[in-house]
Amino acid sequence: MNSKCFSRKDYLVLAIALTLSTQSAWAYLDPGTGTIILQGIVAGIVGGYMAIKMGWFRLRALLPGANKTTTSETTTTPETSSSTEEKK
């Protein structure tokens, strides 16, 4: 005898039966609900952008001959900015 009580097929049939047997809820959606939905959409877009950005930098780091310098390393350092102020 099988030791499992329910198989995946049983759970799938149960989920479909519960989905098809639902009735209208007649729920009230206040303005705060729209704000939460909008916040979730914006968070998903920004989170997706950051995930792609981080993955891109990790991929670039793995490639041979990739430029390892970032924009913060190419900006002026305090030594170079103080020498330009002394010339004035």
Order of alpha helices (4+ residues) and beta strands (2+ residues): alpha-alpha-alpha-alpha
